[in-house]
Amino acid sequence: MPRNPSHAMNIASKTGLLLFTGNSHPDLARLVASRLGLELAPCSVRNDENAETKVDIDCSVRGQDVFIIQTGSKEVNTSIMELLIMMYACKTSCAESIVAVIPYLPYSKQSKMRKRGSIPAKLLASLLCKAGMTHLITMDLHAKEIQGFFDVPVDNLRASPFLLQYIQEQIPDYRNAVIVAKNPGSARRAQSLAERLRLGLAVIHGETKEAESDAIDGRHSPPPVVAQNTGLEWPNSPGSSPCARDGGRYWSADFGIGVPMLTAKEKPPINVVGDVGGRIAIIVDDIIDDVETFVACASMLKDRGAYKIYAMATHGLLSSDAPRLLEESTIDEIVVTNSVSHEVQKLQCHKIKTVDISVLISEAIRHFQHKHCQEEHQDEEECEEEEEGHLVNKWLQVPQMAGLRRIRKITVNDEPLSDAEDDR
């Protein structure tokens, strides 16, 4: 990062914006800055020995439009704290606006209430807004409804044009391909891609593991009391046997009425809906993190006759031993964007290919700044017009009032002239 404050001042005076970055993905920030014709503003972000995050903004941000590029990374909580402290430092330094550029929004997969849990995505949105964020630029949110968690405008960019271009240019004979959704939840995304490419669609249905909704979570507590078939007894009575499942009947502790047991969901065997025999299978999703499902889907597609398999997603988190599993799988190529840094994972798995989306982020920043400058220029012109109009009205009104006073002083036979006589 540049450490010359006067150089950063010159950049800000010419463009009206300052571009900062944390430690999550500096390579992407440098690409965006080069496309904008800028240099990264000087900023020091570090962790002390006690793991506390410290931020030093080494240039003036007063009255400037600040853009901070920080994405989700392996150390996700550290990245969040860096971003919060950087935004708060710019807020207390009187920045005009603070735009957070977060290509991959952390905790976006936790946007729904799960059992007795919470909604961390909403909590993160509140923290970002409280720290001083005035605008958010992100990419391919896991759920579009997350935009409603924020109290500021949100730009949800789409990486699908870049993925479509990769398919058309880098996959030979892509006309013989079929777009595959690895579960019904991602079918809409796969359908959108298939319609744009004029290709067929296949959906993998069924699950091999127990769903979260079937796990025991304690929502039926306090445990119901069972009345034996030999004789109905009231709940909590001395003769009742608690939680006897064989031959017992559950009762409500308040009303004494029978409560039927919740029937567990029966998962159908995993199956492929659609024809993939003798074709190229392209599995699409928004995030590749837990690759076990991708590996299982690829094995099934291979058994169904697919001769080449691609896995494609916007955000390639590739946590834990994901590179090793992908390297040993039947997947021929994994295509992800550089919204998240995965250079280390690429050294462990040669199948990973990267699509650069820095041009999309730089254009979003350019358009935002251009529109912001236009609005400021328009406001200045309106203010100037109002001031000029006020001065003109004041200049016209003063002689007019003086003339009226002079007219009223002209009399005929000590009587003031009427308006009609004055007009003549």
DOVEX-742372 format. One record per residue (C-alpha): residue in one letter; x, y, z. Coordinates in pm, whole numbers, plus 50000, padded with zeros to 5 digits. Layout:
<rs>
aXYZ ...
</rs>
This chain:
<rs>
m500005000050000 p501265035349932 r502655052850235 n502915088250095 p500055109350236 s500685138650000 h500415115049701 a497095102049832 m495935138149876 n496705144749511 i494755113649408 a491775124549615 s491835160049478 k491755147349119 t489185119649150 g487245127749465 l487565092349599 l489965072049811 l490345034449776 f491365014350083 t491794977250140 g492184953850432 n494184921750455 s491514898050319 h492234901749945 p494854928349857 d495434913349511 l491854920349407 a492094955749548 r495214962549342 l493504949849026 v490504972349089 a492745002249159 s494754996848840 r491554995248632 l490405027948789 g493775044148726 l494325049449098 e496665038449371 l495545024149700 a495335050249973 p497815045750260 c496405025750546 s497935002950809 v495864973150927 r497554949351171 n496934926151462 d498704929951795 e500144901351995 n496854898652185 a495014894851850 e493404929251870 t492994947151538 k494514981751493 v493925005051199 d495795036851106 i494485058650821 d497595076350693 c495875103550488 s493065128550525 v489585115750435 r487675147250529 g484975154050272 q486105124950052 d484215094949913 v485855064350068 f485695029349917 i486925000150129 i487494966549958 q487264937850203 t485864903350127 g485234871850326 s488344851150389 k489514820850581 e489814842150895 v486334855950852 n485894872051194 t489224890151165 s488214903550824 i484924916450966 m486634934351254 e489144950251016 l486334963450801 l484314976651096 i487274995051247 m488325009550910 m484825022850844 y484525036951194 a487915054051159 c486765070450835 k483455080350993 t485125097651287 s487495114751041 c484535131850866 a484475112450538 e481715123550302 s480565087850225 i481815052950310 v481145025550055 a481964989850158 v482934967449864 i482414931849989 p482424907549695 y481624878049922 l479474888250218 p480324866350520 y477554848550709 s475274851550405 k474404814550432 q473034820850782 s470164842950673 k467324821550811 m466244811251157 r467524776351238 k465874759651534 r466844778651848 g469534798551677 s469594833651535 i470094852251207 p473774862651202 a473414879050859 k471054904751012 l473474910751299 l476334916751056 a474214941050854 s473414960951167 l477084962351267 l478164974850923 c475525002150918 k476335012651274 a480045015251192 g479315041950931 m478655024050602 t476535045050365 h476445021050068 l477214984350002 i478554968449684 t478494930449691 m478174901549448 d475784872049413 l474244871649759 h473284837049878 a469734850149919 k468504882549764 e466374889150070 i469564897650261 q469414932250100 g466464939650327 f468664935550635 f470554967550553 d469425003050621 v471525016250331 p471365010649953 v472804977349833 d474194969449487 n474094931749431 l476334926149128 r476064894848914 a479014873748802 s476964852248563 p478074871148246 f481684862148321 l480814825748386 l478774824548065 q481704838847874 y484014812548022 i481674784547917 q481404797547563 e485114803747517 q486874777747732 i484664746647716 p484934728747380 d481654716447236 y479664734147508 r476544730147292 n476574693747401 a476534703847768 v473764702748026 i473484725948328 v473084706448652 a471624719048982 k473084699149270 n469874703249470 p466384717449412 g467394749249598 s469864758949327 a467554749549039 r466534785548973 r470134796748932 a470854767148703 q467714773948501 s468744810148444 l472144798948316 a470634771848095 e468164795947936 r470894820647845 l473034793447690 r470074775747524 l471064743247698 g469244715547880 l468704713848256 a469134685348504 v468404685248877 i469814661949140 h467064653349385 g467294636149720 e469724636950009 t471984611250163 k472274627250506 e469714636250771 a468254670750733 e468674696551009 s464914698851057 d464784662251166 a467424665051435 i466364666651800 d466544703151897 g464494704352219 r461594724552079 h459144699652236 s460454706852587 p459334703352856 p459054666752755 p455444654752731 v454134630152983 v452774596852859 a449614579652975 q449694541952949 n447194522752741 t446034504253051 g444404535653181 l444394572453088 e445984594553350 w446524631653365 p449974645853288 n452484647253572 s450394622853771 p452264598353998 g451354567753792 s452434580953453 s455654569653287 p457574597953118 c458584595552753 a457564559252700 r457424556852320 d456234520652288 g452514518752346 g452224553152504 r450344584352412 y451604620052441 w449484645152626 s449424682652645 a450394695452988 d447914724452964 f444734710252817 g445054672552853 i444394665952484 g446354641852268 v449224656652063 p450244636151760 m453924628951716 l455774647351442 t456464623451156 a460054624651037 k460744633950678 e461604604650457 k464374614350220 p464094599149874 p467194582249734 i469484605749548 n468534606949183 v469174627248867 v466154642948697 g467234648448337 d469374632348069 v473144635648110 g474284604847915 g477064612547668 r477074649447753 i479134675247940 a477744681848289 i478224716548439 i477294717948809 v476464753848911 d476004770249249 d476824803149418 i479324789949674 i481774760949673 d482774754150031 d481584720050149 v482734700249846 e481464666449962 t478104672649794 f479854683049472 v481984651449479 a478914629349538 c477014646349256 a479954642549020 s480184605249093 m476504600649021 l476724620548698 k479674599448591 d477664567848656 r474814582148447 g477074586348144 a478454621748162 y481904621048001 k483164654348139 i482174672648454 y482674709148548 a481874725948881 m481194763248860 a480424789149127 t480914825949205 h482614822549544 g485234795749590 l485814793649964 l487304758349946 s487734754550321 s489534727250510 d490614697750289 a488424707849995 p491354710349748 r492434674649823 l488894660949782 l488454679349453 e491794667249325 e490814631149394 s487254634649260 t485854628048913 i485384665448853 d487544676448561 e487604713848631 i486474737848904 v485714773448787 v485374801549044 t485844839149045 n488474858049239 s485894872949478 v487744852749745 s491464846749756 h492314810149685 e495884810849563 v496984785549824 q494194761749725 k495254763849361 l498684750749457 q497014720149612 c494554713849328 h495494720848967 k491874717448854 i490894751548997 k490514779048736 t489924815648818 v487734841348641 d488684877548705 i485784899848810 s487814930848900 v486474948948592 l482904945048725 i483794959549065 s485794988248914 e482914997648682 a480494996948975 i482765020849166 r483185043048858 h479435045248797 f478725052149163 q481295080049176 h480125094848844 k476515095748959 h477535110149294 c479525137849122 q476605145448889 e474245148749185 e476665172049364 h477115192949050 q473345194749001 d472845205349363 e475485232449324 e473795245549007 e470415246049182 c471885265149474 e473515290249239 e470255294749049 e468365300249371 e470935325849488 e470865343949151 g467085343849145 h466975357249497 l469345385549406 v467375394049088 n464075394749274 k465605416449542 w467005440449279 l463635442749099 q461505446649408 v463405475649563 p462915501149272 q459355489849226 m458485496849587 a460275530349574 g458355539749261 l455095531149426 r455965553849714 r456755582449474 i453485577249286 r451445578749604 k452995612949685 i451695628649360 t448335645049432 v445755666249248 n443915691049461 d445385673649768 e443855640849659 p446005610849556 l445835599349198 s443935567249131 d445565538048953 a443635545148634 e444685581548630 d448265571748699 d448185547448406 r447085575348174 
</rs>
